[in-house]
Every structure is written in C-alpha cells, then in structure tokens.
Amino acid sequence: MSESLTTSLPDVPYATPRLSSPREHLVRAADHLWRVQDRREHVLGHLRVVPDPLGLRYRAERLHLATGVFRVIGEFWRVDDAVAALRYS
C-alpha cells in the first residue's frame, strides 16, 4: 500500500466587506487585510478579518511606523463599527 501525503488547503481570501457609509472605502492589502481610506485617499488604518468560533470579527489596526507592527484599536462584530473606531480615534 502506498503512503499518501496530506497537504493543507490554501487560505481562501475573504470577500471585501461592504461598508454602509460612503465616507470610507477599503483597498485590499492582503488576503485578510484591507486599508481603510477616506475620500481624499488618506489611510485611516487597517481592517483585518479574524475568524472566531461565533463568526467573523473585524479588527481595527494602525501601523506603528517606528516599530513596523500593527497596533490593535479594537475588535468588533460589525465592519462599520471597526471603521468608525478608526475614523474617530
């Protein structure tokens, strides 16, 4: 009997979340990451989709340029709440 190799399935990118407000729009940066930009194309922060046992969570993050790491602003159940946190923080 031959040995079969098991390989993991590739990550499937999530569809771009829909925002209810026209003030901002999302630009894909990675499979699970988007830049949140305002009407003037200024980057407000980043939105990351995080799988949770109860559903998808939306994490609002900002890139700290000095250290090159993302800082979490908050994690939300609704994409609009995550974008609002970036807008008003």
MMTF fields as JSON, N, C-alpha, C and O atoms, coordinates in Angstrom:
{
  "mmtfVersion": "1.0.0",
  "mmtfProducer": "UNKNOWN",
  "numBonds": 355,
  "numAtoms": 356,
  "numGroups": 89,
  "numChains": 1,
  "numModels": 1,
  "chainsPerModel": [1],
  "groupsPerChain": [89],
  "chainIdList": ["A"],
  "bondAtomList": [4, 2, 8, 6, 12, 10, 16, 14, 20, 18, 24, 22, 28, 26, 32, 30, 36, 34, 40, 38, 44, 42, 48, 46, 52, 50, 56, 54, 60, 58, 64, 62, 68, 66, 72, 70, 76, 74, 80, 78, 84, 82, 88, 86, 92, 90, 96, 94, 100, 98, 104, 102, 108, 106, 112, 110, 116, 114, 120, 118, 124, 122, 128, 126, 132, 130, 136, 134, 140, 138, 144, 142, 148, 146, 152, 150, 156, 154, 160, 158, 164, 162, 168, 166, 172, 170, 176, 174, 180, 178, 184, 182, 188, 186, 192, 190, 196, 194, 200, 198, 204, 202, 208, 206, 212, 210, 216, 214, 220, 218, 224, 222, 228, 226, 232, 230, 236, 234, 240, 238, 244, 242, 248, 246, 252, 250, 256, 254, 260, 258, 264, 262, 268, 266, 272, 270, 276, 274, 280, 278, 284, 282, 288, 286, 292, 290, 296, 294, 300, 298, 304, 302, 308, 306, 312, 310, 316, 314, 320, 318, 324, 322, 328, 326, 332, 330, 336, 334, 340, 338, 344, 342, 348, 346, 352, 350],
  "bondOrderList": [1, 1, 1, 1, 1, 1, 1, 1, 1, 1, 1, 1, 1, 1, 1, 1, 1, 1, 1, 1, 1, 1, 1, 1, 1, 1, 1, 1, 1, 1, 1, 1, 1, 1, 1, 1, 1, 1, 1, 1, 1, 1, 1, 1, 1, 1, 1, 1, 1, 1, 1, 1, 1, 1, 1, 1, 1, 1, 1, 1, 1, 1, 1, 1, 1, 1, 1, 1, 1, 1, 1, 1, 1, 1, 1, 1, 1, 1, 1, 1, 1, 1, 1, 1, 1, 1, 1, 1],
  "groupList": [{"groupName": "MET", "atomNameList": ["N", "CA", "C", "O"], "elementList": ["N", "C", "C", "O"], "formalChargeList": [0, 0, 0, 0], "bondAtomList": [1, 0, 2, 1, 3, 2], "bondOrderList": [1, 1, 2], "singleLetterCode": "M", "chemCompType": "L-PEPTIDE LINKING"}, {"groupName": "SER", "atomNameList": ["N", "CA", "C", "O"], "elementList": ["N", "C", "C", "O"], "formalChargeList": [0, 0, 0, 0], "bondAtomList": [1, 0, 2, 1, 3, 2], "bondOrderList": [1, 1, 2], "singleLetterCode": "S", "chemCompType": "L-PEPTIDE LINKING"}, {"groupName": "GLU", "atomNameList": ["N", "CA", "C", "O"], "elementList": ["N", "C", "C", "O"], "formalChargeList": [0, 0, 0, 0], "bondAtomList": [1, 0, 2, 1, 3, 2], "bondOrderList": [1, 1, 2], "singleLetterCode": "E", "chemCompType": "L-PEPTIDE LINKING"}, {"groupName": "LEU", "atomNameList": ["N", "CA", "C", "O"], "elementList": ["N", "C", "C", "O"], "formalChargeList": [0, 0, 0, 0], "bondAtomList": [1, 0, 2, 1, 3, 2], "bondOrderList": [1, 1, 2], "singleLetterCode": "L", "chemCompType": "L-PEPTIDE LINKING"}, {"groupName": "THR", "atomNameList": ["N", "CA", "C", "O"], "elementList": ["N", "C", "C", "O"], "formalChargeList": [0, 0, 0, 0], "bondAtomList": [1, 0, 2, 1, 3, 2], "bondOrderList": [1, 1, 2], "singleLetterCode": "T", "chemCompType": "L-PEPTIDE LINKING"}, {"groupName": "PRO", "atomNameList": ["N", "CA", "C", "O"], "elementList": ["N", "C", "C", "O"], "formalChargeList": [0, 0, 0, 0], "bondAtomList": [1, 0, 2, 1, 3, 2], "bondOrderList": [1, 1, 2], "singleLetterCode": "P", "chemCompType": "L-PEPTIDE LINKING"}, {"groupName": "ASP", "atomNameList": ["N", "CA", "C", "O"], "elementList": ["N", "C", "C", "O"], "formalChargeList": [0, 0, 0, 0], "bondAtomList": [1, 0, 2, 1, 3, 2], "bondOrderList": [1, 1, 2], "singleLetterCode": "D", "chemCompType": "L-PEPTIDE LINKING"}, {"groupName": "VAL", "atomNameList": ["N", "CA", "C", "O"], "elementList": ["N", "C", "C", "O"], "formalChargeList": [0, 0, 0, 0], "bondAtomList": [1, 0, 2, 1, 3, 2], "bondOrderList": [1, 1, 2], "singleLetterCode": "V", "chemCompType": "L-PEPTIDE LINKING"}, {"groupName": "TYR", "atomNameList": ["N", "CA", "C", "O"], "elementList": ["N", "C", "C", "O"], "formalChargeList": [0, 0, 0, 0], "bondAtomList": [1, 0, 2, 1, 3, 2], "bondOrderList": [1, 1, 2], "singleLetterCode": "Y", "chemCompType": "L-PEPTIDE LINKING"}, {"groupName": "ALA", "atomNameList": ["N", "CA", "C", "O"], "elementList": ["N", "C", "C", "O"], "formalChargeList": [0, 0, 0, 0], "bondAtomList": [1, 0, 2, 1, 3, 2], "bondOrderList": [1, 1, 2], "singleLetterCode": "A", "chemCompType": "L-PEPTIDE LINKING"}, {"groupName": "ARG", "atomNameList": ["N", "CA", "C", "O"], "elementList": ["N", "C", "C", "O"], "formalChargeList": [0, 0, 0, 0], "bondAtomList": [1, 0, 2, 1, 3, 2], "bondOrderList": [1, 1, 2], "singleLetterCode": "R", "chemCompType": "L-PEPTIDE LINKING"}, {"groupName": "HIS", "atomNameList": ["N", "CA", "C", "O"], "elementList": ["N", "C", "C", "O"], "formalChargeList": [0, 0, 0, 0], "bondAtomList": [1, 0, 2, 1, 3, 2], "bondOrderList": [1, 1, 2], "singleLetterCode": "H", "chemCompType": "L-PEPTIDE LINKING"}, {"groupName": "TRP", "atomNameList": ["N", "CA", "C", "O"], "elementList": ["N", "C", "C", "O"], "formalChargeList": [0, 0, 0, 0], "bondAtomList": [1, 0, 2, 1, 3, 2], "bondOrderList": [1, 1, 2], "singleLetterCode": "W", "chemCompType": "L-PEPTIDE LINKING"}, {"groupName": "GLN", "atomNameList": ["N", "CA", "C", "O"], "elementList": ["N", "C", "C", "O"], "formalChargeList": [0, 0, 0, 0], "bondAtomList": [1, 0, 2, 1, 3, 2], "bondOrderList": [1, 1, 2], "singleLetterCode": "Q", "chemCompType": "L-PEPTIDE LINKING"}, {"groupName": "GLY", "atomNameList": ["N", "CA", "C", "O"], "elementList": ["N", "C", "C", "O"], "formalChargeList": [0, 0, 0, 0], "bondAtomList": [1, 0, 2, 1, 3, 2], "bondOrderList": [1, 1, 2], "singleLetterCode": "G", "chemCompType": "PEPTIDE LINKING"}, {"groupName": "PHE", "atomNameList": ["N", "CA", "C", "O"], "elementList": ["N", "C", "C", "O"], "formalChargeList": [0, 0, 0, 0], "bondAtomList": [1, 0, 2, 1, 3, 2], "bondOrderList": [1, 1, 2], "singleLetterCode": "F", "chemCompType": "L-PEPTIDE LINKING"}, {"groupName": "ILE", "atomNameList": ["N", "CA", "C", "O"], "elementList": ["N", "C", "C", "O"], "formalChargeList": [0, 0, 0, 0], "bondAtomList": [1, 0, 2, 1, 3, 2], "bondOrderList": [1, 1, 2], "singleLetterCode": "I", "chemCompType": "L-PEPTIDE LINKING"}],
  "groupTypeList": [0, 1, 2, 1, 3, 4, 4, 1, 3, 5, 6, 7, 5, 8, 9, 4, 5, 10, 3, 1, 1, 5, 10, 2, 11, 3, 7, 10, 9, 9, 6, 11, 3, 12, 10, 7, 13, 6, 10, 10, 2, 11, 7, 3, 14, 11, 3, 10, 7, 7, 5, 6, 5, 3, 14, 3, 10, 8, 10, 9, 2, 10, 3, 11, 3, 9, 4, 14, 7, 15, 10, 7, 16, 14, 2, 15, 12, 10, 7, 6, 6, 9, 7, 9, 9, 3, 10, 8, 1],
  "groupIdList": [1, 2, 3, 4, 5, 6, 7, 8, 9, 10, 11, 12, 13, 14, 15, 16, 17, 18, 19, 20, 21, 22, 23, 24, 25, 26, 27, 28, 29, 30, 31, 32, 33, 34, 35, 36, 37, 38, 39, 40, 41, 42, 43, 44, 45, 46, 47, 48, 49, 50, 51, 52, 53, 54, 55, 56, 57, 58, 59, 60, 61, 62, 63, 64, 65, 66, 67, 68, 69, 70, 71, 72, 73, 74, 75, 76, 77, 78, 79, 80, 81, 82, 83, 84, 85, 86, 87, 88, 89],
  "secStructList": [7, 7, 7, 7, 7, 7, 7, 7, 7, 7, 7, 7, 7, 7, 7, 7, 7, 7, 7, 1, 7, 6, 6, 3, 3, 3, 3, 3, 3, 3, 6, 6, 3, 3, 3, 3, 3, 3, 6, 6, 7, 7, 3, 3, 3, 3, 3, 3, 3, 3, 3, 3, 6, 6, 3, 3, 3, 3, 3, 3, 3, 3, 3, 3, 6, 6, 6, 6, 3, 3, 3, 3, 3, 3, 3, 3, 1, 1, 2, 2, 2, 2, 2, 2, 2, 2, 2, 2, 7],
  "xCoordList": [0.838, 0.0, 0.885, 1.832, 0.596, 1.426, 0.987, -0.173, 1.958, 1.701, 1.152, 1.725, 0.072, -0.464, -0.052, -0.049, 0.285, 0.689, -0.525, -1.322, -0.646, -1.737, -1.176, -0.208, -1.77, -1.352, -2.488, -3.661, -2.13, -3.168, -3.73, -3.038, -4.952, -5.605, -5.091, -4.782, -4.992, -4.538, -5.601, -6.795, -5.138, -6.074, -6.868, -6.31, -8.15, -9.02, -9.258, -9.717, -8.954, -9.164, -10.652, -11.505, -10.932, -12.308, -12.727, -11.892, -14.007, -14.543, -14.433, -14.466, -14.303, -14.2, -15.502, -16.574, -15.417, -16.636, -17.29, -16.613, -18.606, -19.343, -19.548, -19.964, -19.251, -19.443, -20.765, -21.155, -21.45, -22.725, -22.53, -23.426, -21.381, -21.105, -20.24, -19.292, -20.547, -19.699, -18.459, -17.661, -18.289, -17.157, -15.806, -14.798, -15.792, -14.549, -14.724, -15.844, -13.604, -13.626, -12.441, -11.493, -12.506, -11.489, -10.658, -11.184, -9.362, -8.435, -7.688, -7.04, -7.78, -7.15, -5.637, -4.977, -5.101, -3.662, -3.096, -1.915, -3.927, -3.531, -4.814, -5.912, -4.671, -5.84, -6.917, -8.109, -6.503, -7.449, -7.304, -7.728, -6.7, -6.364, -6.712, -6.442, -7.317, -7.656, -7.182, -7.147, -6.813, -6.558, -7.887, -8.686, -8.124, -9.328, -8.906, -8.075, -9.488, -9.136, -10.363, -11.486, -10.117, -11.217, -11.351, -10.675, -12.225, -12.487, -11.27, -11.142, -10.367, -9.15, -8.008, -6.871, -8.311, -7.341, -6.332, -5.308, -6.597, -5.742, -6.053, -7.217, -5.014, -5.191, -5.51, -4.722, -6.675, -7.089, -6.539, -6.323, -6.314, -5.843, -6.084, -6.25, -6.1, -6.292, -7.427, -7.7, -8.074, -9.155, -8.74, -8.42, -8.749, -8.366, -9.564, -10.221, -9.844, -10.898, -10.269, -9.256, -10.894, -10.382, -11.472, -12.55, -11.215, -12.227, -12.377, -11.398, -13.607, -13.946, -14.926, -15.67, -14.947, -15.907, -17.364, -18.199, -17.667, -19.045, -19.308, -20.43, -18.291, -18.458, -17.21, -16.154, -17.329, -16.19, -16.136, -17.16, -14.922, -14.685, -13.893, -13.165, -14.041, -13.338, -12.432, -12.9, -11.13, -10.147, -9.645, -9.138, -9.789, -9.265, -7.837, -7.574, -6.914, -5.497, -4.863, -5.344, -3.767, -2.944, -1.511, -1.037, -0.824, 0.578, 1.422, 1.326, 2.245, 3.174, 4.485, 5.209, 4.784, 5.917, 7.26, 8.144, 7.432, 8.723, 9.096, 10.269, 8.098, 8.374, 7.997, 8.45, 7.173, 6.748, 5.722, 5.563, 5.018, 3.997, 2.63, 2.522, 1.596, 0.231, -0.187, 0.077, -0.836, -1.405, -2.913, -3.544, -3.482, -4.923, -5.674, -5.383, -6.635, -7.521, -8.724, -9.183, -9.231, -10.365, -10.793, -10.394, -11.62, -12.157, -13.678, -14.227, -14.354, -15.787, -16.501, -15.892, -17.8, -18.64, -19.096, -19.365, -19.186, -19.668, -18.535, -17.779, -18.419, -17.358, -17.49, -16.48, -18.718, -18.916, -18.434, -17.957, -18.544, -18.046, -16.52, -15.942, -15.873, -14.413, -13.922, -12.95, -14.591, -14.211, -14.474, -13.68, -15.581, -15.867, -14.794, -14.43, -14.285, -13.216, -11.973, -11.292, -11.668, -10.525, -10.811, -9.919, -12.039, -12.418, -12.306, -11.818, -12.757, -12.845, -11.706, -11.707, -10.738, -9.632, -8.387, -7.363],
  "yCoordList": [-1.181, 0.0, 1.246, 1.329, 2.185, 3.381, 4.405, 4.484, 5.161, 6.196, 7.442, 7.893, 7.987, 9.194, 10.406, 10.365, 11.459, 12.687, 13.587, 13.772, 14.128, 15.052, 16.469, 16.778, 17.303, 18.698, 19.56, 19.21, 20.679, 21.586, 22.398, 22.664, 22.773, 23.581, 25.012, 25.487, 25.702, 27.1, 27.992, 27.697, 29.079, 30.055, 30.69, 31.082, 30.784, 31.424, 32.852, 33.066, 33.837, 35.218, 35.522, 35.055, 36.3, 36.718, 37.777, 38.515, 37.843, 38.903, 40.228, 40.267, 41.292, 42.62, 42.954, 42.901, 43.297, 43.654, 44.904, 45.776, 44.975, 46.138, 47.133, 46.768, 48.386, 49.463, 50.161, 50.324, 50.572, 51.262, 52.756, 53.416, 53.292, 54.718, 54.945, 54.194, 55.965, 56.275, 57.094, 57.431, 57.419, 58.254, 57.571, 58.228, 56.232, 55.482, 54.357, 53.965, 53.846, 52.669, 51.786, 52.235, 50.525, 49.541, 49.183, 49.025, 49.062, 48.654, 47.434, 47.498, 46.333, 45.09, 45.26, 45.766, 44.817, 44.841, 43.425, 43.21, 42.465, 41.059, 40.216, 40.755, 38.891, 38.014, 38.382, 38.313, 38.768, 39.057, 40.481, 40.777, 41.368, 42.717, 43.753, 43.557, 44.864, 45.974, 47.281, 47.433, 48.233, 49.601, 50.337, 50.201, 51.106, 51.94, 53.337, 53.963, 53.834, 55.151, 56.045, 55.591, 57.34, 58.302, 58.788, 58.286, 59.768, 60.263, 60.896, 60.908, 61.429, 62.064, 61.064, 61.456, 59.761, 58.675, 58.618, 57.947, 59.308, 59.189, 57.88, 57.516, 57.174, 55.906, 56.189, 56.817, 55.717, 55.886, 54.77, 54.963, 53.617, 52.454, 51.209, 51.283, 50.074, 48.802, 48.015, 48.143, 47.208, 46.346, 44.907, 44.56, 44.078, 42.676, 41.801, 42.031, 40.801, 39.827, 38.722, 38.136, 38.442, 37.432, 36.388, 36.729, 35.113, 34.083, 33.846, 33.847, 33.646, 33.417, 32.238, 32.051, 31.452, 30.342, 30.781, 29.987, 32.03, 32.528, 33.282, 33.725, 33.428, 34.158, 34.952, 34.726, 35.884, 36.716, 37.961, 38.575, 38.321, 39.554, 40.491, 40.042, 41.779, 42.794, 43.562, 44.212, 43.484, 44.12, 45.405, 45.382, 46.521, 47.806, 47.928, 47.749, 48.238, 48.311, 49.545, 50.077, 49.981, 51.037, 50.567, 49.93, 50.88, 50.519, 51.551, 52.749, 51.082, 51.948, 51.921, 50.926, 53.023, 53.043, 52.835, 52.197, 53.354, 53.242, 51.793, 51.425, 50.968, 49.57, 48.607, 47.462, 49.058, 48.202, 47.153, 46.155, 47.366, 46.407, 47.094, 48.314, 46.268, 46.785, 46.894, 45.997, 47.993, 48.174, 48.054, 48.707, 47.218, 46.955, 48.119, 48.519, 48.655, 49.707, 49.057, 49.526, 47.986, 47.262, 46.135, 46.07, 45.241, 44.121, 44.162, 44.302, 44.041, 44.296, 43.201, 42.5, 43.067, 42.135, 42.744, 42.02, 44.072, 44.743, 45.525, 46.215, 45.416, 46.111, 47.625, 48.324, 48.138, 49.582, 50.095, 51.227, 49.301, 49.707, 49.782, 50.677, 48.842, 48.86, 50.087, 50.725, 50.417, 51.585, 52.869, 53.807, 52.919, 54.104, 54.295, 55.429, 53.202, 53.318, 53.941, 54.732, 53.598, 54.217, 55.671, 56.517, 55.961, 57.314, 58.286, 59.406, 57.854, 58.773, 58.635, 59.326, 57.766, 57.643, 58.359, 58.361],
  "zCoordList": [0.0, 0.0, 0.0, 0.782, -0.84, -0.912, 0.133, 0.536, 0.533, 1.531, 0.827, -0.165, 1.32, 0.706, 1.544, 2.774, 0.855, 1.525, 1.703, 0.783, 2.875, 3.156, 3.121, 3.816, 2.33, 2.272, 2.783, 2.651, 3.363, 3.856, 2.697, 1.714, 2.824, 1.806, 1.887, 2.98, 0.775, 0.814, 1.457, 1.415, 2.047, 2.608, 1.474, 0.449, 1.671, 0.687, 1.148, 2.27, 0.303, 0.731, 0.931, 0.176, 1.947, 2.205, 1.193, 0.671, 0.926, 0.072, 0.813, 2.042, 0.067, 0.677, 1.401, 0.8, 2.691, 3.428, 2.836, 2.291, 2.95, 2.446, 3.581, 4.68, 3.296, 4.267, 3.985, 2.829, 5.046, 4.849, 4.604, 4.078, 4.976, 4.799, 3.567, 3.337, 2.771, 1.612, 1.982, 1.107, 3.271, 3.698, 3.527, 3.27, 3.672, 3.556, 2.551, 2.222, 2.072, 1.217, 1.583, 2.227, 1.165, 1.518, 0.286, -0.816, 0.497, -0.547, -0.021, 1.024, -0.742, -0.27, -0.156, -1.065, 1.0, 1.235, 1.334, 1.063, 1.72, 1.833, 1.825, 1.683, 1.978, 1.927, 2.944, 2.643, 4.138, 5.224, 5.755, 6.872, 4.948, 5.413, 4.351, 3.166, 4.79, 3.903, 4.511, 5.732, 3.643, 4.075, 4.09, 3.164, 5.127, 5.207, 4.793, 5.451, 3.686, 3.171, 3.146, 2.922, 3.382, 3.305, 1.867, 0.969, 1.653, 0.298, -0.351, -1.575, 0.484, -0.045, -0.211, -0.476, -0.055, -0.194, 0.949, 0.824, 2.064, 3.248, 3.947, 4.11, 4.361, 5.061, 6.526, 7.233, 6.972, 8.366, 9.243, 10.439, 8.654, 9.393, 8.553, 7.335, 9.221, 8.535, 9.177, 10.371, 8.363, 8.821, 8.533, 7.396, 9.564, 9.42, 9.783, 10.798, 8.953, 9.253, 10.08, 9.697, 11.237, 12.161, 12.392, 12.88, 12.049, 12.315, 13.81, 14.556, 14.231, 15.633, 15.658, 14.695, 16.713, 16.758, 16.574, 16.141, 16.898, 16.779, 15.476, 15.234, 14.646, 13.392, 13.076, 13.667, 12.142, 11.769, 12.638, 12.938, 13.037, 13.786, 12.877, 11.992, 13.103, 12.335, 13.279, 14.214, 13.027, 13.909, 13.257, 12.135, 13.961, 13.513, 14.028, 15.217, 13.111, 13.468, 12.836, 11.835, 13.454, 12.871, 12.846, 13.787, 11.769, 11.642, 12.377, 12.108, 13.299, 14.013, 13.234, 13.255, 12.547, 11.622, 12.31, 11.74, 13.51, 14.197, 14.492, 14.424, 14.819, 15.157, 14.035, 14.025, 13.092, 11.993, 12.376, 11.673, 13.49, 13.926, 13.933, 14.058, 13.793, 13.867, 15.325, 16.127, 15.659, 16.998, 16.895, 16.064, 17.745, 17.704, 18.335, 19.462, 17.605, 18.116, 18.791, 19.833, 18.203, 18.78, 17.864, 16.701, 18.412, 17.639, 17.742, 18.835, 16.605, 16.534, 15.747, 14.939, 16.0, 15.246, 13.929, 12.971, 13.875, 12.661, 12.012, 12.695, 10.701, 9.973, 10.127, 10.217, 10.159, 10.294, 11.641, 11.726, 12.69, 14.0, 14.009, 14.624, 13.326, 13.245, 12.476, 12.879, 11.375, 10.586, 11.372, 11.305, 12.114, 12.939, 14.006, 14.318, 14.569, 15.564, 14.946, 15.598, 13.703, 13.028, 12.675, 12.751, 12.294, 11.915, 13.092, 12.935, 14.265, 15.402, 16.404, 17.423, 16.147, 17.119, 16.625, 17.309]
}
